[in-house]
Amino acid sequence: MAHPSPMLPSNSHDAVVASLADAASLGPSLGNVLRAVAEESDTRALARQLRRLAAAVDQGQPLDEAIAKAAPRMPADIRGLLQASQRTGNLPATLAQWLDNRRAATTHWRDITASLAYPLLASLAAFGIFLLYSWFVAPPLRQMFDSFGLKVNNATRTVFWCSEYGASLAVAVLATCLVLALGIRLIGGAAAWSRTVTAMPVFGDLWHWSSVAEMLRSLRLLLEYRVPLPESLELTAGSIQDRYLAKTCSLLASRVRDGHSLEAAAEQATLPRSILPLLRVGGQQSSLPEALGLATQLLEARLRTTSQLVVGLAPAVIFVLLAVLVGGMYVGLMMPVYVLIQALTW
């Protein structure tokens, strides 16, 4: 099987996976593969864990036992990837295909992030200008208008209200959101953070569909190697990045072990409703890989369509809102100044 040539990965985990795929394709022992990857890892802690894991594997310890004892802090998705690849019996091919799955899952996010970077930076700049106006421009103007006894219109009153209360409120809301996000990430962990992102409007759907597509690809890969469905679900849960979806996958594995079909188990899970009929069609494990492939194509088509719509509309909406905000503040503050200058020149 031909292996894809690695591209520059988007994060250190992908770099490790790319190195694993390259080293495994050369055909050495697993211990040598792990040592080769440790040499290329840009994280010292992960490199140390990989070397300890390699030594434990060389001593004849089973991979699961070696990971638990020698590398207990190894990132969950890399640990799960090694276990899943070892289970298939074809480490090089599995690693190469898994890397393709990860790249497919992150491609849309890179495109969306790149397209929205400029509008988001413009929004931050506009927010900074709003704070400068509110704290350093509006108060002196208000004092000047009051000293001249000048009556201001509703637009100017709105600007003054925003400068007095709106800016502080906006900063407080932003700080609260940042604290909540930090608390969710530190206390709830990766699963709680992923659950929070999934609940966001529009972007949450894109995140979720991308993660589910990665899950379906990984599950299909294991089933094609004839790994039993419950075990495939557990191994998939360990090898995907979205830890909230990983919990869902483990729950599916538990329900399938209890005798439920995958489609019946998925009905009670937080999976897109559109893929359930395809899971019903692939009720037998022999036909399930093909059904999972069709479900993945369906999700990725929806992901492409929605992301293109978001990328096309979001910048225009952001810039219109910015124009209204900046223009409204400028007009609201300058109109009384113009009236005052006209009164003084007569």
Backbone hydrogen bonds, N-H to C=O, Kabsch-Sander energy under -0.5 kcal/mol:
donor,donor_aa,acceptor,acceptor_aa,energy
15,A,11,N,-1.8
16,V,12,S,-2.1
17,V,13,H,-2.3
18,A,14,D,-2.7
19,S,15,A,-2.2
20,L,16,V,-2.5
21,A,17,V,-2.5
22,D,18,A,-2.2
23,A,19,S,-2.8
24,A,20,L,-2.8
25,S,21,A,-1.6
26,L,22,D,-0.5
26,L,23,A,-1.1
27,G,24,A,-1.5
33,V,29,S,-2.1
34,L,30,L,-2.5
35,R,31,G,-2.1
36,A,32,N,-2.4
37,V,33,V,-2.1
38,A,34,L,-2.1
39,E,35,R,-1.6
40,E,36,A,-0.8
40,E,37,V,-0.7
41,S,37,V,-1.1
44,R,42,D,-0.5
47,A,43,T,-2.4
48,R,44,R,-2.5
49,Q,45,A,-1.9
50,L,46,L,-2.5
51,R,47,A,-2.2
52,R,48,R,-2.4
53,L,49,Q,-2.5
54,A,50,L,-2.4
55,A,51,R,-2.2
56,A,52,R,-2.1
57,V,53,L,-2.5
58,D,54,A,-2.4
59,Q,55,A,-1.2
60,G,57,V,-1.7
61,Q,56,A,-1.9
66,A,62,P,-2.9
67,I,63,L,-2.7
68,A,64,D,-2.2
69,K,65,E,-2.0
70,A,66,A,-3.0
71,A,66,A,-0.7
71,A,67,I,-1.4
74,M,71,A,-1.4
79,R,75,P,-2.4
80,G,76,A,-2.7
80,G,238,G,-0.8
81,L,77,D,-2.0
82,L,78,I,-2.3
83,Q,79,R,-2.1
84,A,80,G,-2.7
85,S,81,L,-2.8
86,Q,82,L,-2.4
87,R,83,Q,-1.8
88,T,84,A,-1.4
89,G,85,S,-0.8
89,G,86,Q,-0.6
90,N,85,S,-0.7
94,T,90,N,-2.4
95,L,91,L,-2.5
96,A,92,P,-2.3
97,Q,93,A,-2.4
98,W,94,T,-2.7
99,L,95,L,-2.2
100,D,96,A,-1.7
101,N,97,Q,-2.1
102,R,98,W,-2.4
103,R,99,L,-2.4
104,A,100,D,-2.5
105,A,101,N,-1.9
106,T,102,R,-1.4
107,T,103,R,-1.6
108,H,104,A,-0.6
110,R,106,T,-2.0
111,D,107,T,-2.1
112,I,108,H,-2.8
113,T,109,W,-2.7
114,A,110,R,-2.4
115,S,111,D,-2.2
116,L,112,I,-2.1
117,A,113,T,-0.9
120,L,116,L,-2.2
121,L,117,A,-2.4
122,A,118,Y,-2.5
123,S,119,P,-2.0
124,L,120,L,-2.1
125,A,121,L,-2.4
126,A,122,A,-2.5
127,F,123,S,-2.3
128,G,124,L,-2.1
129,I,125,A,-2.3
130,F,126,A,-2.5
131,L,127,F,-2.1
132,L,128,G,-2.2
133,Y,129,I,-2.8
134,S,130,F,-2.4
135,W,131,L,-2.5
136,F,132,L,-2.5
137,V,132,L,-0.8
137,V,133,Y,-1.1
138,A,133,Y,-3.4
141,L,137,V,-1.6
142,R,138,A,-2.5
143,Q,139,P,-2.2
144,M,140,P,-2.2
145,F,141,L,-2.6
146,D,142,R,-2.5
147,S,143,Q,-2.3
148,F,144,M,-1.6
149,G,146,D,-0.9
150,L,145,F,-2.6
157,R,153,N,-2.2
158,T,154,N,-2.4
159,V,155,A,-2.0
160,F,156,T,-2.6
161,W,157,R,-2.5
162,C,158,T,-2.5
163,S,159,V,-2.4
164,E,160,F,-2.1
165,Y,161,W,-3.1
166,G,161,W,-1.3
167,A,162,C,-2.3
169,L,165,Y,-2.5
170,A,166,G,-2.9
171,V,167,A,-2.5
172,A,168,S,-2.4
173,V,169,L,-2.7
174,L,170,A,-2.6
175,A,171,V,-2.7
176,T,172,A,-2.5
177,C,173,V,-2.5
178,L,174,L,-2.3
179,V,175,A,-2.5
180,L,176,T,-2.8
181,A,177,C,-2.7
182,L,178,L,-2.6
183,G,179,V,-2.8
184,I,180,L,-2.9
185,R,181,A,-2.3
186,L,182,L,-2.6
187,I,183,G,-2.9
188,G,183,G,-0.8
188,G,184,I,-1.0
189,G,184,I,-0.7
192,A,188,G,-0.8
193,W,189,G,-2.1
194,S,190,A,-2.4
195,R,191,A,-2.2
196,T,192,A,-2.1
197,V,193,W,-2.4
198,T,194,S,-2.4
199,A,195,R,-1.3
200,M,197,V,-1.3
203,F,201,P,-2.8
204,G,200,M,-0.7
206,L,202,V,-1.8
207,W,203,F,-2.5
208,H,204,G,-2.6
209,W,205,D,-3.0
210,S,206,L,-2.1
211,S,207,W,-2.1
212,V,208,H,-2.8
213,A,209,W,-2.4
214,E,210,S,-1.9
215,M,211,S,-2.3
216,L,212,V,-2.8
217,R,213,A,-2.2
218,S,214,E,-2.3
219,L,215,M,-2.7
220,R,216,L,-2.5
221,L,217,R,-2.1
222,L,218,S,-1.9
223,L,219,L,-2.3
224,E,220,R,-2.1
225,Y,221,L,-0.8
225,Y,222,L,-0.7
226,R,223,L,-2.0
227,V,222,L,-1.8
232,S,228,P,-2.8
233,L,229,L,-2.5
234,E,230,P,-1.9
235,L,231,E,-2.6
236,T,232,S,-2.5
237,A,233,L,-2.3
238,G,234,E,-1.4
239,S,235,L,-0.9
239,S,236,T,-0.8
240,I,236,T,-1.1
243,R,241,Q,-0.9
246,A,242,D,-1.8
247,K,243,R,-1.6
248,T,244,Y,-1.6
249,C,245,L,-2.5
250,S,246,A,-2.2
251,L,247,K,-2.1
252,L,248,T,-2.2
253,A,249,C,-2.1
254,S,250,S,-2.0
255,R,251,L,-2.2
256,V,252,L,-2.5
257,R,253,A,-2.2
258,D,254,S,-1.2
259,G,256,V,-1.6
260,H,255,R,-2.1
265,A,261,S,-2.5
266,A,262,L,-2.4
267,E,263,E,-1.2
268,Q,264,A,-0.5
268,Q,265,A,-1.0
269,A,266,A,-1.4
271,L,269,A,-1.8
275,I,272,P,-1.3
276,L,273,R,-1.1
279,L,275,I,-1.7
280,R,276,L,-2.0
281,V,277,P,-2.0
282,G,278,L,-1.9
283,G,280,R,-0.9
283,G,281,V,-0.6
287,S,284,Q,-0.8
288,L,284,Q,-1.1
291,A,287,S,-1.6
292,L,288,L,-2.8
293,G,289,P,-2.1
294,L,290,E,-2.0
295,A,291,A,-2.4
296,T,292,L,-2.4
297,Q,293,G,-2.1
298,L,294,L,-2.2
299,L,295,A,-2.4
300,E,296,T,-2.6
301,A,297,Q,-2.2
302,R,298,L,-2.1
303,L,299,L,-2.6
304,R,300,E,-2.5
305,T,301,A,-2.3
306,T,302,R,-2.6
307,S,303,L,-2.5
308,Q,304,R,-2.2
309,L,305,T,-1.8
310,V,306,T,-2.7
311,V,307,S,-2.9
312,G,308,Q,-1.9
313,L,309,L,-2.4
314,A,310,V,-2.8
317,V,313,L,-2.5
318,I,314,A,-2.7
319,F,315,P,-2.6
320,V,316,A,-2.1
321,L,317,V,-2.3
322,L,318,I,-2.3
323,A,319,F,-2.4
324,V,320,V,-2.4
325,L,321,L,-2.5
326,V,322,L,-2.9
327,G,323,A,-2.4
328,G,324,V,-2.3
329,M,325,L,-2.2
330,Y,326,V,-2.4
331,V,327,G,-2.7
332,G,328,G,-2.6
333,L,329,M,-1.9
334,M,330,Y,-2.5
335,M,331,V,-2.2
337,V,333,L,-0.8
338,Y,334,M,-2.6
339,V,335,M,-2.3
340,L,336,P,-2.8
341,I,337,V,-2.6
342,Q,338,Y,-2.3
343,A,339,V,-2.1
344,L,340,L,-2.1
345,T,341,I,-1.6
346,W,342,Q,-0.8
